[in-house]
Amino acid sequence: MAKANITATISHIDRKDWDPWDPTLISEGVFAAANIFSSLKLVYIFTINPHLGPLQISLGRMVHDILKFSVLIMLVAFAFACGLNQLFWYYARMKKRECAAQLAQSASDEYCAKDIYKHFS
């Protein structure tokens, strides 16, 4: 009877609680990688196609330009993030002072800490 209960509880463990080196998890990861590589193998086959081949070659030559454009977009996004951080730093400090005052009144500051990082990080 005890063995049946142990077996029943072991079979219902959530995947997040499994051992990281569990054979099922490893095999699923290897299978996913194999699927990706088999899909990438189609790229070489598409080069032979008269319609997709020239498009693939053109795209391959544009990769350098696409990467340069992506870096430019990331730079603009970073500039906006820095600007917004500069605008909102005052409110984060104000919220921190409110939490310090609230901490003096109550014993728990867990909500305040979560609230600051939720809004201003």
N, C-alpha and C positions, 0 to 999 in steps of 0.2 A: 504494500500500500504506500509506503514512504517513497519507494522508487518511482511509482507512477506520478506522485505529486511533484517530485523533483524534475522529472522529464517534462511534465506539462508546463512548469514554470520556465524551464530553460528554453523551450520552443517558442515562447512568446516574448522574448527580449526584443526591445526596439533596436532598430539598426544603428541608431546613434550610440547605443551602449555596447555594440559589438567590439571585439578586439580588433585593432587596426590591421593586424596581419591575418585576419580570418580568410581562409581560402576562397570563400564566396566573394568577398569584397575584392580580393586581388584578381580573381578570374574575371569579374565584371569590369574592372579597370583595364585589364589587358584586352578584353573583348572590345571595349570602347575604342582603345587605341588602334586595334586592328581594323575596325570599321572606318576610322578616319583615314588610315593609310590606304585602304582599298578604294575609298572615294577619291583620294588624291591620285591614284593610279589612272583614273578616268581622264585626268588633265592631259596625260601623254596621248591617250587615244583620241581626244578631241582635236589635237593638232592635225591629224590626218584629214578630218572632215573639211570639205571645201568651204562651208559656210562659217564654221566656228574657228577654224585654224587661223585665218587672218585676224579675226577679232582677238583671239588669245595672244597672238604675237604683238599686236598693237597695245593691248593691256599690259603685257609684260614690259614693254618699253616705257610705259607711262608710270610704272611703279615708283620710280625715283621722284617724279613730279608730284605724285599723290602723297608720298611721304613728306615732301617739303611743305605741301599745303596743309597736311595734318599738323605739322610742327607749328605752322603759323596760327592755325585755329587754336591749338593748345596754349600758345603764347597769349593770344587775345583773351581766352577764358581765364588764364592765370591773372592777367591784368585786371579783369573785372572782379575776380575773387579778392585780390588785394585791395581794390577800391572799396568793395562792400565791407571788407574787414575794417578798413580805415573809418568808414562811416558808422559802423555799429559798435565799435569798441567801447564807446561811452555807455551804451545800454547794458553791455555785459558787466561792466564795473558797477553800474547802478543795481543790477539784479544781484550781484555778489554782495553788495552792502545790505540789500533787503534780506538776503539769506543769513547774513551774519547777525542781523537784528532778530530774525526769526529764531536762530539757534540759541540766542540768549534767553528767549522765552520758552522754547521747547527743547527736549532732549535729542530729538532726531533731526538730522539735516540731510537725510538720504534723498528726500523728494527735491530739496533745493539743489543739490548737486546734479541730480538727473535733469532738472529743469534748465539749469544753466547750459549744460552741454547739449541739450536737445535744441535750444534756440540759438546758441551763439558759438557753435563749433564747426 
